[in-house]
């Protein structure tokens, strides 16, 4: 769909040339330059100038880039090339703006005035310089020997932080290791809930029961 629409739009921008060509001799230089803001019109006008030079039997030469075809025409082929370069810059700016403001389904849109924001031009990119800093965890003091220590030599593929469950007016938080997430199923939805540890495939049953008990969940005992 996008390819068909793009092709149609490309050829549609050539239509204004059919209105420019019959009025070419009565147009001013500024009007001719404004017509060249459409790249297809600029190419058509450039081809027209090349045809006029060929009709004179001399063809277009490098020394003729800034020379008009005749004394009655103030438009030259070099101006066409300059307008094509200007069109490339303008189209690039439009593409950059549209992609930033309307990035699509999986992009993060920028505000319509993003190009005047200092944070857009002076912001520093995020780089990984070492081990990721851990957020302060107030539950670390409550950990006992029933909780398995977090492995230091593994890279966490999934990290769960600040997991909690609301019990009326009170909130219970799980102090489990953030780098060893468990697959939890709500109590009552299935006869049993299954827990797995993708990092080590082993976790003390007592630690699992204590962790899930705080959240009102059931656990499947391993056989």
Buried (B, 14 or more C-beta within 10 A) or exposed (E): EEEEEEEEEEEEEBEBBEEBEEEBEEBEEEEBBEBBBBBBBBBBBBEBBBEBBEEEEEEBEEEBBEEBBEEEBEBBBBBBBBBBEBBEEEEEEEEEBEEBBEEEEEEEEBEEEBBEEEEEEEEEEEEEEEEEEEEEBEEEEEBEEEBBEBEEEEEBEEEBEEBEBEEEEEEBBBBBBBBBBBEBBEEEEEEEBEBEBBBEEEBEEEBBBBBBEBBEBBBBEEE
